[in-house]
C-alpha cells in the first residue's frame, strides 16, 4: 500500500471518529429531528404548573374532577376534560407529554430533565407583568406568572444545566427542540374585558403584548432556539363567557359569535404576524412558524357538523358554587360543578372559557395537516412524522 492510500485511510478514520463523536454528543432526536419541546403560555397549554398549587388556600377549579376525565381519568391541572393542543403536538412527534417545570424544579432539575423539555406555561398567565396591568388597567390579575417570569424560569433551568456541562451542550439541546411561545396574551385582554374596561384602553394593550412576545422570542433565539412555533389568539367572540357578558351586542347570524370581539382577536394576530415577519428578516437562519389558532377554530364554529359537534356556544361544565372551594379542618372542599353535557366530545367549550379535548384535537389537526401554519408546517419534517401518527388523534 502506497503512502497516499495510507494517508487517505487514516484521514477517513479520523473523519469517521469525529462524526461519531458529534452524533454521540448531540441530543437524541425523534424521527422528525426534534428531541424535545419547550413551551411558554397560559391555561391553553398548562400541563400541571398550576396543579402544583392545588394544596393552597385558593386552589384552581382544574384541581378537581371532572377536569381531566376524558383522557387522564383524573385532574392533572389541565383546563379541559382531557388533552390540550400541546399534548397532541407532542404525541404527533413521538415525544412524551411535556413535563411541567414547577414539579420538576421541586425535586431539582437535572440535565436529563432539561433534555426532555419543559413546560413553563401557567393558567392565568399574562404576557405583560401583572403589576403593569393592575396599575394601568385597574383590573384584577389572578397570577403573577407573566411571560417575563416564565423566561426567567427557563434561564434558571438553562444555567443550572450549563454549570454541570457546557453552554455548547445547552445550545445543542435547544437547537434540536421545538419551542412554543404561546398562546399568550389572552389573559391580558380577558381580565379587563370581563371587568368591562374601555375598549380603546384594552386595544392599546395589543402592541405592548405583541412586543413582549417578540422580545421573548428573540431572547430564546439568542440562547440557541432555531425552531419556534408562535400561536395567535383564539376567536374570543365565540366564547360562552364573552357571549354571556356581551350578548346584547350584534351577533353573526350564521355562527352566533360576536364579530367585534373576533375582530379584536384578529387585530392581535395581525400585529403578531407582522412582528414575526420582522424577526424572520433579522434572524434568517431561524425557522419561525405562526400557528393560526383563530382560523383553525373558526372551522368548527362555522360548520360544527363536519367535526361531530352538536353545540359550539355553550359550556359542557358549569361551576355552580365558588364558595366551597376553600380549606376546612377536613381539607379542601371541592367546588360544585354541574355537567350540562353527557358527551364532552360533542361540545366545543368545556367550562365557559376553555375548550374540550375534542376541540383542541381539531385545532391541532388543522395545524399539523395544514394549512393553518405560516409557513405551512406541511412542508417540514414535523408533518411527515405527524401524519403517520395522526390517526390516533382522530
N, C-alpha and C positions, 0 to 999 in steps of 0.2 A: 504493500500500500504506500503510495507516494505521500509526501508531506502535505500537499494541498488537500488531498482527500482526508487525511488525518485531521487537519485543521478544520475542515468543514464539519466533520463528525463531532469534534469537540465543541464547535460553535453551536451545533444543533442541540447537543446535550445540555449545554449551558442555557440556551434559549428555552428548552423544554422545562428545565428546573425552575427558571424564572416564571414561566407561565403557570406551572403547577403551584408555585408559591403564591402567585397573585390570586388564583382561584381559591386556594386554601384560606387566604386572608379575607376574601370578600364574603359578606353575609350570604347565607343560603337563600335563594330566591324561589318563588313559586314558578310554575310553568310560564307565567306571563312576565317574569322578571322582577316582580315586587316581592320583597322579603317580608314586609310588614306594612301596617297602616298607623299613621299618627293623625289624630283628629282633634279639632277645636270647634266649640259651638255651644249650643244651649240644649233645651229639652228634646229637640228633634233628633239629637244624636247622643244624649247622655245615656251611657250603658251601665251606670251604677255609682257615679261620683256623689250624687245627692243621696243615694241609698246609704252612703257612709254615715249620714247624719240622721238615720231613722230612729236612733235611740234618744234624739234630742227632745227638748220640750215641745217643739212645734214640727213634728215630722211631716214631710210632704205626703200628699194623698197617694203617690205612687209607691209608697212603702207598704201599702195594704192591698189585699185581694179585693176585687178581681183583676187588678193590674197584673199583667203577665200570664193570664190564664190560658191563652190560646196556644202558645208555643212552650213557654218555660214552666207552666203549671204552678207558678208561684211569682210573687213580686220580685223584681230584680232592680228596681229603680228606674226602669224604662217607662216613659209616659205613654203607654199604649197597652193593648191587650197582648202584644207579642213583640216580634222583631221590628227593628227600625231600618231605614234606608241604609245606614252604615252597616248593619248586620248582613243585609242582602249583598252589599258590595263585597264584604269580606268573604262571605260564602262563595260568591261567584269567582273570586280569585283563588279559591282553595286555601284561604288563610283562616286562622282561628278568629273568633269574635274578639274585638279589641278590648283589652283589659282596662278598667277604669283606674286612672292614675292614683287617686287618693287611697284606694285599697292596697295598691302595690307599695305606695310610699310608707304606709303604716308598718310594713314588715321590713322595709329597707330595699331600695331599688338596686338591682344588680345589672351587670352588663347584659345578661341573658334576658332580663325583663325588658330592657331598652331595645334589644334586637327584635323582640316580639311585637313591638309597637305599643303605644299608649294612647288612651283617650282622655283628653283634658276637658271635654265638654261638661257643663253643669246645667241642669234645668234651672231656668230663670236668669241665666247669664245674659249680660248685655255686651255690646261692642264697646260702648263708651263707659267710662268709670261711673260707678253708682253715685259717687259724691257729686259729679258733674250734673247728672240727671236730676238728682234731688234738689240741687241748688238752682238750676236753670229752668227746670220744668215743674218744680214744686210738686213732684209726684212720688209715690212710694216705689221703691225698687226693692224687690224681695230677696236678692242675694248680692254679694259683693264680689262674685266670681267673674269679673269682666274679662274681655279678651286680653287685656294687659296682664291680668293676674294669671291667666292660663299660659301666656307666653313665658312669664316668669317661672311658672312650674316647669315648663319644658326646659328652660335654660338650666334650672337646678338639676333636673334629671340628666341633661346633656353633660353638664360639668362634672357631676358625680361619677358618671361612666368614664369620662375622659381622664379623670385623675388616675384611674386604675389601669387605663390602657393608653390611648393616644387620641389626639384631635383628629388625625387622619382616619382612624377607625370609626369615630363618630360620624364624620362626614361621609364615609363609605356606606354606613348604615342608612343615613338619610337619603343618599343618592339612589339607593335601591328601593326606597319606600314610597308609597303613595301617601301624600299629605293632604288632608281635607281641612279647609279653613271655612267653616260654616256648615249649615246655615247659622248665621249670627246677625243680630241687628233687629230681629223681630220683636224682642222684648223692649228694646229702646223705644219702639213705637207703641207696643201693646199697652204698657203702663200708662202713658199719657192719654192714649185713645180711650182706655177704659175709664179714666177719670175725666173724660170729655174736655181735655185741654184744647186750646185753639188749633185748628187745622194748620194754619200758616206756621205756628210755632213748631208743631210736630214735623212739618215738611222741612223746616230749616235744619232739622237734625240729620237729614239724609246725607248731605255732603260730608258731614263730620263722621257719620257712621262708616261711610264708604272709605274715607281717608284712613280711618283706624284699621279697617280690614286690609287695605292696601299696605299700610306700614308693617302690619304683622306678616303679610306675605313676603315682603322684601327682607325682613329680619330672618325669616326661615330660609329664604334663598341664600342669604349670606352665610348661614350656618351649614349649608350643603344641600338643601332640598332642591330637587330638579324636576319632580312631577307633582304638581299641586292641582287639586280639584276644588273649585270655589263655587258653592251653590248660591243661587239667588233666593229671594223670599217667596213663600207660598202665596196664593191668592186669598188674602185675608177677608175679602168681601164675600167669600163663600163659607166663612167660619161661623158656626152656630152662636158663639158668644157675641161676635160682632153683629150678627143678624138680630139677636135679641136686643142688643143695646141701641142699634141704629136702624131698626126695622121699619121705621116710618119713612126712611129715605127711598128714593126711586130704585126699584129692583129690575134686573134683567128679566124680561118676560119669558125667556126660554129656560134659563137655568136657575132663576131665583136669587142669584148673587147680587151683591151691592157693587155696581160698576165703579163708583167713585173710589171705593176702597181698593178694588183690584187695580185701578189705575195708579193709586198710590204705590202699591207693591211693584208695579211695572216701572214706575219712576225710579224707585230704589234700584231695581235690576238694571235699568238702562245706564244709570250712573256707574254702577259696579262694572258693567261690561266695558264702558269707556276707560275706566281705571285699569282694568286688566289689559286692555289693548296697549296702554302706555307702558305697563310693566313688561309686556312681551317685547316691546321695542327696545327697552333698556336692558333686558336680560334674554337675548335671543336663544341662548342655549337651554332655557327652561321650558318644559312642557306644561303650559298653564291652561287648564280646562275649566270652562264655565259650565256649571250644571244648572240647567233650566228647570228648576222645581216647579215654577209657576205654570208653564205651558204643558209640562208633563202631567200635572194635576188637573188642569182645565179639561183634559180629555175625558175624564170620568165625571166631571161636573156637567159637561155638555152632552155626553152620551153614556150615562151610567149603565144602561143595559148591555153595552159592549164589554163591560168589566164585571158583570154579575152583581152590580149594586142595585138595591131597591130603595135606598134612602141616602141622599147626599147632604142634606142640610140640617139634620137633627142629630143629637148625640145618642150614642148607644148607652152611655153610662151617665147618670145624674148623681151629683153629690147632694144628699138631702139635708145633712146636718153637719156643719163645720164645728160646732161646739164640743162634740165628743172627742175630737182629735187632740187629746191632752193627757198629761201624766196624772195618774191616781196612785193610791197606795198599792194598787194591784198591777201597775204597769201602765201602758199606753192604751187607752180605749180607741179602737179604730173608728174612722168616720163611717157614717151610714150612707151607703150607696144604694141607688135604685137602678137596676139593669133594665133598660127600656127594651132592648132588642134581644131576641132569642139567639140570633146568629150574628156575631160581630162582622163576619166576612161579607155580609150584605150591606153594611154601613160604611160610610167614608169616615165619619168623625167618631172618635172613641168617647171623649169626656168633655166636649164643649170647646176645646182649644187644640187638642192633639188628635192625630189620625189613628185609624185602626191599622193592624198589621197588613190587612188586605190592601188598603190604600197606599201604605208605604211600599208594599211589594210592587204595585202597579207603577208607581213613580220610579222605582229602581229599575224595573224592566225598561221603561221609557228611556232611562239614561244609558243603560248597558247595551240595548239593542238599537238605540238611536231613534230619532235624530235630535234628542234633547240635551246635547252637549256641544259646546263650541270651543275648539274644533271637535268634529264628531268623534266620539270615542270609538265608534265602529271601525275607524281606520287604524286604531292602535292595537297592540297586543292584548290590552285588557279585555276587549270584547271577544277576541278569539277564544280566550280561556273562559270568559263569562258565558259565551254562547253555549259551550259544552255543558256548563253547569246550570244554565237557566231552567231546564225542565223541572228541576227540583224546587224552583221557586214558583212555578205556575200552579 
